Amino acid sequence: MTTVLLIRHGQNDFVGKHKLAGWLPGVHLNDVGRAQAKAVAASLKGVKLQAVYASPLERTTETAAPIAEAQGLEVQLLPGLGELKLGKWEGRSLRSLRRLKMWERVQNAPSLARFPDGESFAEAQARIVAELDTLINRHASKKAVIAVVSHSDMIKLAVAHYVGLPLDLFQRLVVEPASISVLAFHGSHTRLVKLNDASAAHQAEAR
């Protein structure tokens, strides 16, 4: 059985300002996000990880770093785990985007949505699922546990695929900053063990 820990990156200023960062460079964890990343790493001290993988964006690599360091591992960067390619929506506020006609499609019929000069939700889902399938096959031993640090929508898209949730319903899932969701793979069977466990992140915020 292969267990995959899907970890969302910690807080950054784009999250606080309700803006979409997408693939914009230079979006780093803020003080809260760094504390959350350390808290997540500490919460996994009793788990032996075989590997730590991450999206190549700064906020994900900075979240993955303390996890990997605590385990004596290196962070392995995979573009397939990167954020949705939002095209012209990158850097824009949610407030301004909600005025667009496309917003309703993104929320209620994402299977039909493609971001201008970006990718569709279906393409993003296929991208992360292909990457995860490769990792699951790579770590196919009986007790393998790996950490995968990615982004909210990408994690929701992956979970939706593996539990058989239609793409148009994936927005009903919630994945908070620095949360951990757990999928267990055994042959052709997949179980969602945990979704959006943000307890470590919340404890870090309260300190």
C-alpha positions as a Python dict, from the first residue, in 0.01 Angstrom:
ca = {
    (1, 'M'): (0, 0, 0),
    (2, 'T'): (130, 345, -91),
    (3, 'T'): (18, 637, 123),
    (4, 'V'): (34, 986, -26),
    (5, 'L'): (24, 1293, 198),
    (6, 'L'): (-110, 1581, -9),
    (7, 'I'): (4, 1900, 164),
    (8, 'R'): (-100, 2248, 61),
    (9, 'H'): (158, 2524, 93),
    (10, 'G'): (138, 2762, 387),
    (11, 'Q'): (6, 3116, 406),
    (12, 'N'): (146, 3387, 182),
    (13, 'D'): (44, 3745, 123),
    (14, 'F'): (-155, 3659, -190),
    (15, 'V'): (-380, 3434, 20),
    (16, 'G'): (-436, 3711, 272),
    (17, 'K'): (-515, 3965, 0),
    (18, 'H'): (-750, 3720, -176),
    (19, 'K'): (-551, 3731, -499),
    (20, 'L'): (-462, 3449, -739),
    (21, 'A'): (-87, 3395, -753),
    (22, 'G'): (-82, 3122, -1015),
    (23, 'W'): (270, 3074, -1149),
    (24, 'L'): (386, 3429, -1070),
    (25, 'P'): (746, 3422, -941),
    (26, 'G'): (845, 3563, -605),
    (27, 'V'): (539, 3459, -402),
    (28, 'H'): (697, 3348, -75),
    (29, 'L'): (556, 3224, 254),
    (30, 'N'): (495, 3500, 506),
    (31, 'D'): (571, 3469, 878),
    (32, 'V'): (252, 3273, 942),
    (33, 'G'): (323, 3043, 649),
    (34, 'R'): (675, 2968, 769),
    (35, 'A'): (541, 2884, 1114),
    (36, 'Q'): (279, 2660, 956),
    (37, 'A'): (542, 2476, 751),
    (38, 'K'): (749, 2406, 1062),
    (39, 'A'): (437, 2290, 1246),
    (40, 'V'): (347, 2049, 967),
    (41, 'A'): (701, 1910, 970),
    (42, 'A'): (680, 1859, 1347),
    (43, 'S'): (341, 1688, 1316),
    (44, 'L'): (496, 1429, 1084),
    (45, 'K'): (788, 1339, 1313),
    (46, 'G'): (635, 998, 1382),
    (47, 'V'): (595, 921, 1011),
    (48, 'K'): (882, 777, 808),
    (49, 'L'): (870, 933, 462),
    (50, 'Q'): (1036, 774, 162),
    (51, 'A'): (1041, 1098, -34),
    (52, 'V'): (923, 1460, -39),
    (53, 'Y'): (801, 1605, -368),
    (54, 'A'): (687, 1959, -440),
    (55, 'S'): (562, 2199, -700),
    (56, 'P'): (855, 2414, -818),
    (57, 'L'): (700, 2743, -700),
    (58, 'E'): (856, 2924, -404),
    (59, 'R'): (564, 2889, -163),
    (60, 'T'): (555, 2513, -210),
    (61, 'T'): (930, 2456, -195),
    (62, 'E'): (947, 2666, 123),
    (63, 'T'): (669, 2456, 277),
    (64, 'A'): (838, 2131, 174),
    (65, 'A'): (1186, 2231, 299),
    (66, 'P'): (1133, 2182, 676),
    (67, 'I'): (943, 1858, 612),
    (68, 'A'): (1231, 1718, 408),
    (69, 'E'): (1496, 1846, 651),
    (70, 'A'): (1326, 1678, 947),
    (71, 'Q'): (1325, 1350, 754),
    (72, 'G'): (1682, 1376, 626),
    (73, 'L'): (1558, 1401, 266),
    (74, 'E'): (1592, 1638, -29),
    (75, 'V'): (1292, 1809, -185),
    (76, 'Q'): (1232, 1681, -537),
    (77, 'L'): (1065, 1938, -763),
    (78, 'L'): (806, 1827, -1019),
    (79, 'P'): (637, 2073, -1260),
    (80, 'G'): (337, 1840, -1282),
    (81, 'L'): (254, 1935, -923),
    (82, 'G'): (253, 2306, -1005),
    (83, 'E'): (-41, 2541, -969),
    (84, 'L'): (-322, 2576, -1221),
    (85, 'K'): (-201, 2778, -1518),
    (86, 'L'): (-429, 3077, -1480),
    (87, 'G'): (-306, 3283, -1774),
    (88, 'K'): (-454, 3635, -1766),
    (89, 'W'): (-613, 3569, -1426),
    (90, 'E'): (-276, 3557, -1250),
    (91, 'G'): (-226, 3834, -997),
    (92, 'R'): (-590, 3947, -1006),
    (93, 'S'): (-812, 3982, -702),
    (94, 'L'): (-1105, 3748, -645),
    (95, 'R'): (-1324, 4055, -607),
    (96, 'S'): (-1253, 4170, -963),
    (97, 'L'): (-1279, 3818, -1106),
    (98, 'R'): (-1623, 3760, -953),
    (99, 'R'): (-1757, 4030, -1189),
    (100, 'L'): (-1660, 3828, -1495),
    (101, 'K'): (-1908, 3607, -1677),
    (102, 'M'): (-1657, 3321, -1665),
    (103, 'W'): (-1660, 3319, -1284),
    (104, 'E'): (-1992, 3136, -1274),
    (105, 'R'): (-1853, 2867, -1505),
    (106, 'V'): (-1539, 2825, -1295),
    (107, 'Q'): (-1749, 2773, -983),
    (108, 'N'): (-2038, 2565, -1116),
    (109, 'A'): (-1921, 2401, -1440),
    (110, 'P'): (-1541, 2380, -1416),
    (111, 'S'): (-1530, 2095, -1666),
    (112, 'L'): (-1617, 2358, -1929),
    (113, 'A'): (-1378, 2626, -1806),
    (114, 'R'): (-1045, 2725, -1957),
    (115, 'F'): (-847, 3019, -1822),
    (116, 'P'): (-761, 3281, -2086),
    (117, 'D'): (-408, 3206, -2208),
    (118, 'G'): (-397, 2929, -1945),
    (119, 'E'): (-517, 2572, -1910),
    (120, 'S'): (-850, 2405, -1840),
    (121, 'F'): (-940, 2234, -1516),
    (122, 'A'): (-952, 1904, -1703),
    (123, 'E'): (-596, 1954, -1828),
    (124, 'A'): (-473, 2048, -1481),
    (125, 'Q'): (-641, 1742, -1331),
    (126, 'A'): (-488, 1514, -1593),
    (127, 'R'): (-147, 1671, -1528),
    (128, 'I'): (-140, 1613, -1152),
    (129, 'V'): (-299, 1268, -1176),
    (130, 'A'): (-34, 1159, -1427),
    (131, 'E'): (239, 1285, -1194),
    (132, 'L'): (88, 1114, -890),
    (133, 'D'): (35, 786, -1077),
    (134, 'T'): (406, 790, -1163),
    (135, 'L'): (499, 848, -797),
    (136, 'I'): (262, 578, -675),
    (137, 'N'): (425, 328, -911),
    (138, 'R'): (770, 445, -806),
    (139, 'H'): (688, 394, -437),
    (140, 'A'): (484, 77, -461),
    (141, 'S'): (622, -99, -154),
    (142, 'K'): (387, -219, 118),
    (143, 'K'): (447, 60, 370),
    (144, 'A'): (559, 345, 148),
    (145, 'V'): (461, 697, 258),
    (146, 'I'): (545, 1003, 50),
    (147, 'A'): (472, 1373, 94),
    (148, 'V'): (353, 1581, -200),
    (149, 'V'): (338, 1959, -151),
    (150, 'S'): (112, 2134, -399),
    (151, 'H'): (-171, 2386, -427),
    (152, 'S'): (-535, 2400, -317),
    (153, 'D'): (-711, 2346, -649),
    (154, 'M'): (-456, 2090, -765),
    (155, 'I'): (-502, 1884, -448),
    (156, 'K'): (-881, 1909, -478),
    (157, 'L'): (-863, 1799, -841),
    (158, 'A'): (-647, 1501, -747),
    (159, 'V'): (-873, 1395, -461),
    (160, 'A'): (-1181, 1429, -681),
    (161, 'H'): (-1026, 1203, -943),
    (162, 'Y'): (-921, 928, -707),
    (163, 'V'): (-1250, 915, -515),
    (164, 'G'): (-1462, 933, -830),
    (165, 'L'): (-1608, 1279, -768),
    (166, 'P'): (-1718, 1445, -1095),
    (167, 'L'): (-1501, 1737, -1200),
    (168, 'D'): (-1797, 1974, -1183),
    (169, 'L'): (-1828, 1902, -809),
    (170, 'F'): (-1463, 1935, -708),
    (171, 'Q'): (-1515, 2293, -584),
    (172, 'R'): (-1719, 2148, -296),
    (173, 'L'): (-1395, 2022, -141),
    (174, 'V'): (-1197, 2242, 98),
    (175, 'V'): (-816, 2243, 125),
    (176, 'E'): (-680, 2507, 362),
    (177, 'P'): (-324, 2643, 375),
    (178, 'A'): (-76, 2394, 528),
    (179, 'S'): (-344, 2124, 550),
    (180, 'I'): (-278, 1754, 500),
    (181, 'S'): (-502, 1524, 298),
    (182, 'V'): (-421, 1154, 282),
    (183, 'L'): (-486, 902, 5),
    (184, 'A'): (-402, 532, 43),
    (185, 'F'): (-348, 321, -269),
    (186, 'H'): (-366, -58, -266),
    (187, 'G'): (-368, -210, -613),
    (188, 'S'): (-674, -74, -793),
    (189, 'H'): (-834, 41, -467),
    (190, 'T'): (-803, 395, -334),
    (191, 'R'): (-919, 525, 2),
    (192, 'L'): (-947, 885, 116),
    (193, 'V'): (-811, 853, 469),
    (194, 'K'): (-811, 1222, 559),
    (195, 'L'): (-916, 1550, 399),
    (196, 'N'): (-803, 1900, 494),
    (197, 'D'): (-642, 1827, 830),
    (198, 'A'): (-523, 2177, 919),
    (199, 'S'): (-479, 2116, 1292),
    (200, 'A'): (-102, 2174, 1290),
    (201, 'A'): (-145, 2494, 1088),
    (202, 'H'): (-412, 2626, 1324),
    (203, 'Q'): (-193, 2557, 1626),
    (204, 'A'): (90, 2751, 1462),
    (205, 'E'): (-141, 3045, 1394),
    (206, 'A'): (-253, 3050, 1758),
    (207, 'R'): (99, 3082, 1897),
}
